[in-house]
Amino acid sequence: MTPTATSSDLSFLKELGLEGEQAGAYCGEWLSCSGSILDVYAPATGEKIGTVKQADAGDYEKVAAAAHDAFLRWRELPAPLRGEYVRQIGEQLRKYKEPLGKLVSLEMGKIYQEGLGEVQEAIDICDFAVGQSRMMYGLSMHSERPQHAMREQWHPLGVVGVISAFNFPSAVWAWNSALALICGDSCLWKPSSKTPLTAIAMTKVAAKVLEPVGFGAVISLAAGRGSEVGELLLSDKRAPLISATGSCAMGKRVAEKLAQRYGRAILELGGNNAVVVLEDADLEMACRAIMFGAVGTAGQRCTSTRRVLVQKSVRDQVVNRLLELYSKVNIGHPLDPNTLMGPMIDDGAVQDTLDSIEKVKEMGGEILCGGERYQPEGCEGGSYMTPCIATAQNEWQVVQDETFGPLLYIIEVDDLDDAIAKHNDVPQGLSSAIFTMNMQHAERFLSAIGSDCGIANVNIGTSGAEIGGAFGGEKETGGGRESGSDSWKAYMRRQTNTVNWSSELPLAQGISFDVD
């Protein structure tokens, strides 16, 4: 299959109902939006693949009002019944997995295998949420007062605003919405303006389950300008929780706006993820993990590997093997099955990465391979570059700042202590990994004096988290947690209950406050 033939086969858009101009707002029904027209282009070729009529302020108000009204009804359903609807959404996603995977690949640029994997993440979180719908446990406690009972229980929170980034245009919404729905909340999704078609398609698939039973608005959508729709969502008191994925700068803006109205935030922001490679590591395993982490999704994952902290004694072996692996990376159209690295999201993203490479050169770093614009045959007009490996020092500002592209830094370290110190000496704290066959080294990296990231792995890379564990990071990554474990609690409000079943009225702490 050639890239040209792949890019011209857009029949799956019809299967997803995406032919013609699309409405960017859904609230149980699709609105005739009043906002501006947004043309959507494939980063692989630059060709126009769709048109969206965006939501404006008036459309947003209709969507937000419907989402709130739906929440008031949805919260009264038993949690297992809400879980049953989420199960059915998962089944619909299974039915449309192939066309949705192709859409993610075409609109965002990640290769088809990664597009399928992203939709599978959405399916997996639905499965997880179904089980969780019967396990939202509270807590019983012993009261200090006689014939009193104490307990904690969890209640639905309200409308959950989901602001998603372009790099995971379907999975991040699913992580949030599946859990929010079983918790009794409704969702209002503001997707990236770079990937609105995927958001519309995902909403259409989920609406097949929820709209016939009168609850379409619990998965509301408002695709529009961030300066208009996004700002309205951040200021909307009907949305007590906003889950936002994006850059550290964007997250700071979200946090400031929410603090003004005492809103809650789940922030999933930038990463500056490192792989530590010690001399006792399986070097082949390490190099393959590094390549996937750095090259996968063209380096545009928040968990992409940015830094390799390699012990000096094996530095040359690791670099030579990485150069060999990089030389075999096939760059091309993301729907071509032979492609390992597709385009970046747009030319601006390519230029940002090239600018960082120039800064590395200015600081004295050596470019070991790649770092140039590239045009695969049949993909003229696409936003491509060759993945870059460069030597660097950890303290350089260009290294401290996340470059959202396929730029990998090689940084030498003396030993494990030096590696941990350099690893933690960046503002971000999302994902991390160590490659070692020494149990003491591995456990130290995972301990309180080791990695300061929300995710720390041993003998696997930084990228590719599973649904079962809570996903998120520390420091400027924002502190948010999504997906598995007890992340469901973020979408609910906790209530402490004390029940007096005696005929007296004793006070806590033995306080006496009586009058005759």
C-alpha positions in Angstrom: 0.0 0.0 0.0 1.6 3.3 -1.0 1.2 6.5 0.9 -0.6 8.1 -2.0 -3.2 5.4 -2.2 -3.7 5.4 1.6 -4.3 9.1 1.8 -6.9 9.0 -0.9 -8.9 6.3 0.7 -11.2 8.2 3.0 -14.2 5.9 2.9 -14.0 5.5 6.7 -15.1 9.1 7.1 -18.4 8.2 5.6 -18.7 5.2 7.9 -18.3 7.6 10.9 -20.8 10.1 9.5 -18.2 12.7 8.9 -18.9 13.6 5.3 -19.8 17.3 4.6 -19.8 20.2 7.1 -20.0 19.0 10.7 -21.7 20.7 13.6 -19.3 21.4 16.4 -21.8 21.3 19.3 -23.8 18.5 20.7 -26.2 18.5 23.7 -28.4 15.5 23.1 -28.9 16.9 19.6 -26.5 18.4 17.1 -26.8 22.2 17.0 -26.7 24.5 13.9 -23.7 26.3 15.3 -23.2 30.0 14.8 -19.4 30.2 15.1 -16.7 30.4 12.4 -15.9 27.7 9.9 -12.8 25.5 10.7 -11.2 23.6 7.9 -9.4 20.4 9.1 -6.2 19.3 7.3 -4.3 16.1 7.5 -0.8 16.6 8.7 0.4 13.8 6.5 -0.3 15.5 3.2 -1.7 19.0 4.0 -5.0 18.0 2.3 -8.3 19.2 3.6 -10.2 16.3 5.1 -13.2 18.0 6.8 -15.0 21.2 7.8 -16.5 22.0 11.2 -18.9 24.8 12.0 -17.6 25.8 15.4 -19.6 26.7 18.5 -19.8 30.3 19.7 -20.8 31.7 23.0 -24.5 31.2 22.4 -24.0 27.6 21.4 -21.9 27.0 24.4 -24.6 28.3 26.7 -27.1 25.8 25.1 -24.6 23.0 25.6 -23.7 23.8 29.2 -27.3 24.2 30.2 -28.2 20.9 28.7 -25.2 19.2 30.3 -26.3 20.5 33.7 -29.9 19.5 33.3 -28.8 16.0 32.2 -26.6 15.7 35.3 -29.5 16.4 37.6 -31.3 13.4 36.1 -28.3 11.2 35.5 -27.2 11.3 39.1 -30.4 9.7 40.2 -29.7 6.5 38.2 -28.1 3.7 40.3 -24.3 3.5 39.6 -24.4 0.0 38.2 -27.0 1.1 35.7 -24.8 4.0 34.7 -22.1 1.4 34.3 -24.2 -0.6 32.0 -24.6 2.4 29.6 -20.8 2.8 29.7 -20.4 -0.9 28.9 -22.6 -0.3 25.8 -20.5 2.6 24.8 -17.5 0.4 25.0 -19.2 -2.1 22.7 -19.9 0.6 20.2 -16.3 1.7 20.3 -15.3 -2.0 19.5 -17.6 -1.9 16.6 -16.1 1.2 15.2 -12.5 0.6 16.3 -11.0 0.4 12.8 -12.5 3.5 11.3 -11.9 5.5 14.5 -8.3 4.3 14.5 -7.9 5.5 11.0 -9.4 8.8 11.8 -7.1 9.4 14.7 -4.1 8.5 12.5 -5.2 10.7 9.6 -6.2 13.7 11.7 -3.4 13.6 14.3 -0.7 11.9 12.3 0.3 9.0 14.6 0.7 5.7 12.8 -2.3 3.4 12.3 -1.1 0.9 15.0 -1.0 3.8 17.5 -4.4 5.0 16.3 -5.9 1.6 17.0 -4.1 1.5 20.3 -5.6 4.8 21.3 -9.1 3.6 20.6 -8.3 0.4 22.5 -7.5 2.6 25.5 -11.0 4.1 25.2 -12.4 0.6 25.1 -10.3 -0.5 28.1 -11.3 2.4 30.3 -15.0 1.6 29.6 -14.4 -1.9 30.8 -12.6 -0.6 33.8 -15.4 1.8 34.6 -18.1 -0.9 34.4 -16.4 -2.8 37.2 -15.8 0.4 39.1 -19.5 1.3 39.0 -20.1 -1.5 41.6 -17.0 -0.6 43.7 -17.3 3.1 44.7 -16.9 2.2 48.3 -17.3 4.5 51.2 -15.9 4.1 54.7 -17.4 3.3 58.2 -15.7 4.6 61.3 -16.1 4.3 65.1 -17.4 7.4 66.7 -16.1 8.6 70.1 -19.7 9.2 71.2 -21.8 6.3 72.4 -24.6 5.1 70.2 -23.3 7.1 67.2 -22.3 5.8 63.8 -19.9 7.6 61.4 -19.3 6.9 57.7 -18.1 8.6 54.5 -19.8 8.3 51.2 -19.3 9.6 47.7 -21.8 11.6 45.6 -21.9 12.8 42.0 -20.1 16.2 41.5 -21.7 17.9 38.5 -20.7 18.8 35.0 -17.1 17.7 34.3 -15.3 19.9 31.7 -12.8 18.0 29.6 -10.2 20.1 27.6 -8.2 17.7 25.5 -5.0 18.1 23.5 -4.4 17.1 19.9 -2.0 14.3 20.6 -4.5 11.9 22.1 -7.8 13.1 20.5 -9.9 10.2 21.7 -8.3 8.4 24.7 -8.1 11.4 27.1 -11.8 12.2 26.7 -12.6 8.5 27.3 -10.4 8.3 30.4 -12.4 11.2 31.9 -15.8 10.6 30.6 -16.1 6.8 31.4 -15.2 7.5 35.0 -17.3 10.7 35.3 -20.3 8.9 33.9 -20.3 6.0 36.3 -19.8 8.6 39.1 -23.0 10.2 38.1 -21.6 13.3 36.4 -22.1 14.6 32.9 -19.3 15.7 30.6 -18.7 18.8 28.5 -15.9 18.3 26.0 -13.9 21.1 24.5 -11.5 19.3 22.1 -8.4 20.7 20.5 -9.1 22.7 17.4 -6.4 20.7 15.6 -8.4 17.4 16.0 -12.1 18.2 16.1 -13.3 15.5 13.7 -12.2 12.7 16.1 -14.1 14.4 18.9 -17.2 14.6 16.8 -16.9 11.0 15.8 -16.4 9.8 19.3 -19.4 11.7 20.4 -21.5 10.3 17.6 -20.5 6.8 18.6 -21.3 7.3 22.3 -24.6 9.1 21.4 -25.8 5.9 19.7 -26.1 4.5 23.3 -27.2 7.5 25.3 -29.4 9.5 23.0 -32.1 6.9 22.6 -32.6 6.7 26.4 -32.8 10.5 26.8 -29.3 11.1 28.2 -27.3 12.3 25.1 -26.4 15.5 26.9 -24.3 13.7 29.5 -21.6 13.6 26.7 -22.0 17.2 25.5 -19.5 18.7 23.0 -18.5 22.2 22.3 -15.8 22.5 19.6 -14.8 26.1 19.3 -12.1 28.6 19.8 -10.2 28.4 23.1 -10.4 32.1 23.6 -14.2 31.9 23.4 -15.6 28.5 24.3 -12.6 27.5 26.4 -12.7 30.6 28.5 -16.4 30.2 29.1 -15.9 26.7 30.3 -13.2 27.7 32.7 -15.4 30.4 34.2 -18.6 28.3 34.3 -19.6 27.5 37.9 -21.9 24.7 36.5 -18.7 22.8 35.9 -17.1 22.2 39.3 -14.3 20.2 37.8 -12.1 20.8 34.8 -9.8 18.1 33.5 -7.3 19.8 31.2 -4.5 18.3 29.1 -1.9 20.5 27.5 1.3 22.4 28.1 2.5 23.6 31.4 1.8 27.2 30.4 -1.8 26.3 29.5 -2.2 24.5 32.8 -1.1 27.5 34.8 -3.8 29.5 33.0 -6.4 26.9 33.8 -5.4 26.7 37.5 -5.5 30.5 37.9 -9.0 30.7 36.3 -10.4 27.9 38.4 -8.9 29.2 41.6 -10.9 32.4 41.2 -14.1 30.5 41.5 -12.9 27.7 43.8 -13.2 25.1 41.0 -11.3 21.8 40.9 -8.7 20.8 38.4 -7.2 17.6 37.0 -4.1 18.9 35.2 -2.2 16.6 32.9 0.6 18.8 31.5 4.1 18.6 30.1 6.7 15.9 30.7 10.5 15.9 30.4 10.8 12.2 30.7 14.1 10.4 31.2 15.4 6.8 30.8 18.3 5.9 33.1 20.6 3.3 31.6 23.1 1.8 34.0 26.0 -0.4 33.0 24.3 -3.5 34.3 21.3 -3.0 32.0 20.1 -5.2 29.1 21.3 -2.6 26.6 19.3 -4.0 23.6 16.1 -3.9 25.6 16.9 -0.3 26.8 17.7 1.0 23.3 14.5 -0.5 21.8 12.4 1.1 24.6 14.2 4.4 24.1 13.5 4.4 20.4 9.8 3.8 20.8 9.5 6.4 23.6 11.3 9.0 21.5 10.1 8.3 18.0 6.6 7.0 18.6 3.9 9.6 17.7 6.8 11.7 16.4 7.8 12.6 19.9 4.4 14.2 20.6 3.3 12.2 23.6 3.4 13.8 27.1 5.3 10.6 28.1 7.7 10.7 25.2 11.3 10.0 26.1 13.3 13.3 26.0 16.5 12.4 27.9 18.7 9.4 28.1 20.8 9.5 31.3 23.4 6.9 30.5 26.3 5.7 32.6 29.6 6.6 30.9 31.0 3.1 30.7 28.2 2.1 28.3 27.5 5.4 26.7 29.1 4.6 23.3 27.4 1.2 23.1 24.0 2.8 23.7 24.5 5.7 21.3 25.8 3.4 18.5 22.8 1.1 18.8 20.4 4.0 18.9 21.9 5.4 15.7 21.5 2.0 14.1 17.9 1.7 15.1 17.1 5.3 14.1 18.6 4.7 10.6 15.9 2.0 10.1 12.9 4.2 11.1 10.6 4.5 8.1 9.0 7.9 7.9 5.9 8.3 5.9 2.1 8.4 5.7 0.7 7.2 9.0 -1.8 4.9 7.3 1.0 3.1 5.4 1.6 -0.2 7.3 5.4 0.2 6.7 5.6 3.5 8.5 7.1 3.8 12.0 7.0 7.6 12.3 4.4 9.8 10.8 4.2 13.6 10.5 4.1 16.1 13.3 0.8 17.9 13.9 1.7 20.9 11.7 4.6 23.0 10.4 4.7 25.1 13.5 5.5 22.0 15.6 8.3 21.1 13.2 9.7 24.6 13.4 9.6 24.6 17.2 11.6 21.4 17.3 14.1 22.7 14.7 14.5 25.9 16.8 15.4 23.7 19.8 17.9 21.9 17.8 19.6 25.2 16.9 19.7 26.1 20.6 21.4 22.8 21.3 24.1 23.6 18.7 24.6 27.1 20.1 25.2 25.6 23.6 27.8 23.3 22.1 25.8 20.1 21.8 26.5 17.7 18.9 23.8 16.5 16.5 24.4 12.8 16.2 21.6 12.2 13.6 18.5 13.7 12.1 16.9 17.0 12.9 16.0 18.1 9.4 12.8 18.6 7.5 11.7 15.7 5.4 9.2 15.0 2.6 8.3 11.3 2.1 7.4 10.4 -1.5 3.7 10.9 -2.1 3.3 13.1 1.0 4.1 16.5 -0.4 2.6 19.2 1.8 3.0 17.1 5.0 4.7 18.2 8.2 7.6 15.8 8.5 11.1 15.8 10.0 13.8 13.2 10.8 14.1 12.2 14.5 17.1 13.8 16.1 19.6 12.5 18.7 21.9 15.2 20.3 24.4 15.4 23.1 23.5 17.8 25.9 24.0 18.9 29.4 21.0 18.5 31.8 21.2 22.1 33.1 20.9 23.8 29.7 17.6 25.7 29.4 16.7 24.0 26.2 16.9 20.7 28.0 14.9 22.0 31.0 12.1 23.1 28.7 10.0 20.4 27.0 10.4 20.3 23.3 7.3 18.5 22.0 8.9 16.7 19.1 11.3 13.9 18.2 14.4 15.4 19.9 16.4 13.1 22.2 19.2 14.2 24.5 22.1 12.0 25.4 23.4 13.0 28.9 26.2 11.1 30.6 26.1 10.2 34.3 28.6 8.8 36.7 26.5 6.4 38.7 23.0 5.9 40.0 23.2 8.8 42.5 24.3 11.1 39.7 21.5 9.8 37.5 18.8 10.4 40.1 20.0 13.9 40.8 20.0 14.8 37.1 16.8 13.0 36.5 14.9 15.0 39.1 16.5 18.3 38.2 13.9 19.4 35.7 10.6 21.3 36.4 8.4 18.5 35.1 7.6 15.2 36.7 5.5 12.9 34.6 7.1 9.6 33.5 10.5 7.9 34.2 12.3 4.6 33.7 15.4 2.8 34.7 17.1 -0.1 32.9 19.1 -2.3 35.3 19.4 -5.9 36.4 20.3 -4.9 39.9 17.4 -5.2 42.3 18.8 -2.6 44.7 19.3 -0.1 41.9 15.7 -0.7 40.7 14.1 -0.4 44.1 16.1 2.7 45.0 14.8 4.4 41.8 11.3 3.5 42.8 11.7 4.7 46.4 11.1 8.0 48.1 14.7 9.1 47.3 14.5 8.0 43.7 12.4 9.3 40.8 10.1 12.2 41.7 7.7 11.4 38.8 4.1 10.2 39.0 5.2 7.2 36.9 8.4 5.3 37.5 9.2 2.1 35.5 11.8 -0.6 35.6 13.0 -2.2 32.4 10.3 -0.7 30.3 10.2 2.8 28.7 8.5 6.0 29.7 5.7 5.7 27.2 2.7 3.4 27.0 0.8 3.4 30.3 -1.9 0.8 31.1 -5.4 1.7 32.1 -5.3 0.0 35.5 -2.9 2.5 37.1 -3.5 6.1 37.9 -1.9 8.3 35.2 -0.4 11.7 35.9 2.6 13.5 37.3 4.1 15.9 39.8 5.6 19.4 39.9 4.8 21.4 36.7 3.1 18.3 35.2 0.1 19.4 37.4 -0.5 16.7 40.0 -3.6 15.3 38.3 -4.5 11.7 38.1 -6.7 10.0 35.5 -7.7 6.5 34.4 -7.3 3.7 36.9 -6.7 3.0 40.6 -8.8 5.3 42.8 -8.9 8.2 40.2 -12.7 7.9 40.2 -12.7 9.8 43.5 -11.7 13.0 41.7 -15.0 13.1 39.9 -17.1 12.9 43.1 -17.7 14.8 46.3 -17.0 13.2 49.7 -19.6 13.5 52.4 -19.0 12.6 56.1 -22.1 11.4 57.9 -22.7 11.1 61.7 -25.9 9.3 62.8 -27.0 9.6 66.5 -29.2 6.6 67.3 -29.3 7.3 71.0 -31.7 9.3 73.1 -29.0 11.7 74.3 -27.1 14.5 72.6 -23.4 14.2 73.6 -20.9 16.5 71.9 -17.6 15.6 70.4 -14.4 16.2 72.5 -16.5 15.8 75.7 -17.7 19.4 75.5 -20.5 20.4 77.9 -22.9 23.0 76.6 -26.1 22.6 78.6 -28.7 25.1 79.8 -31.6 24.4 82.2 
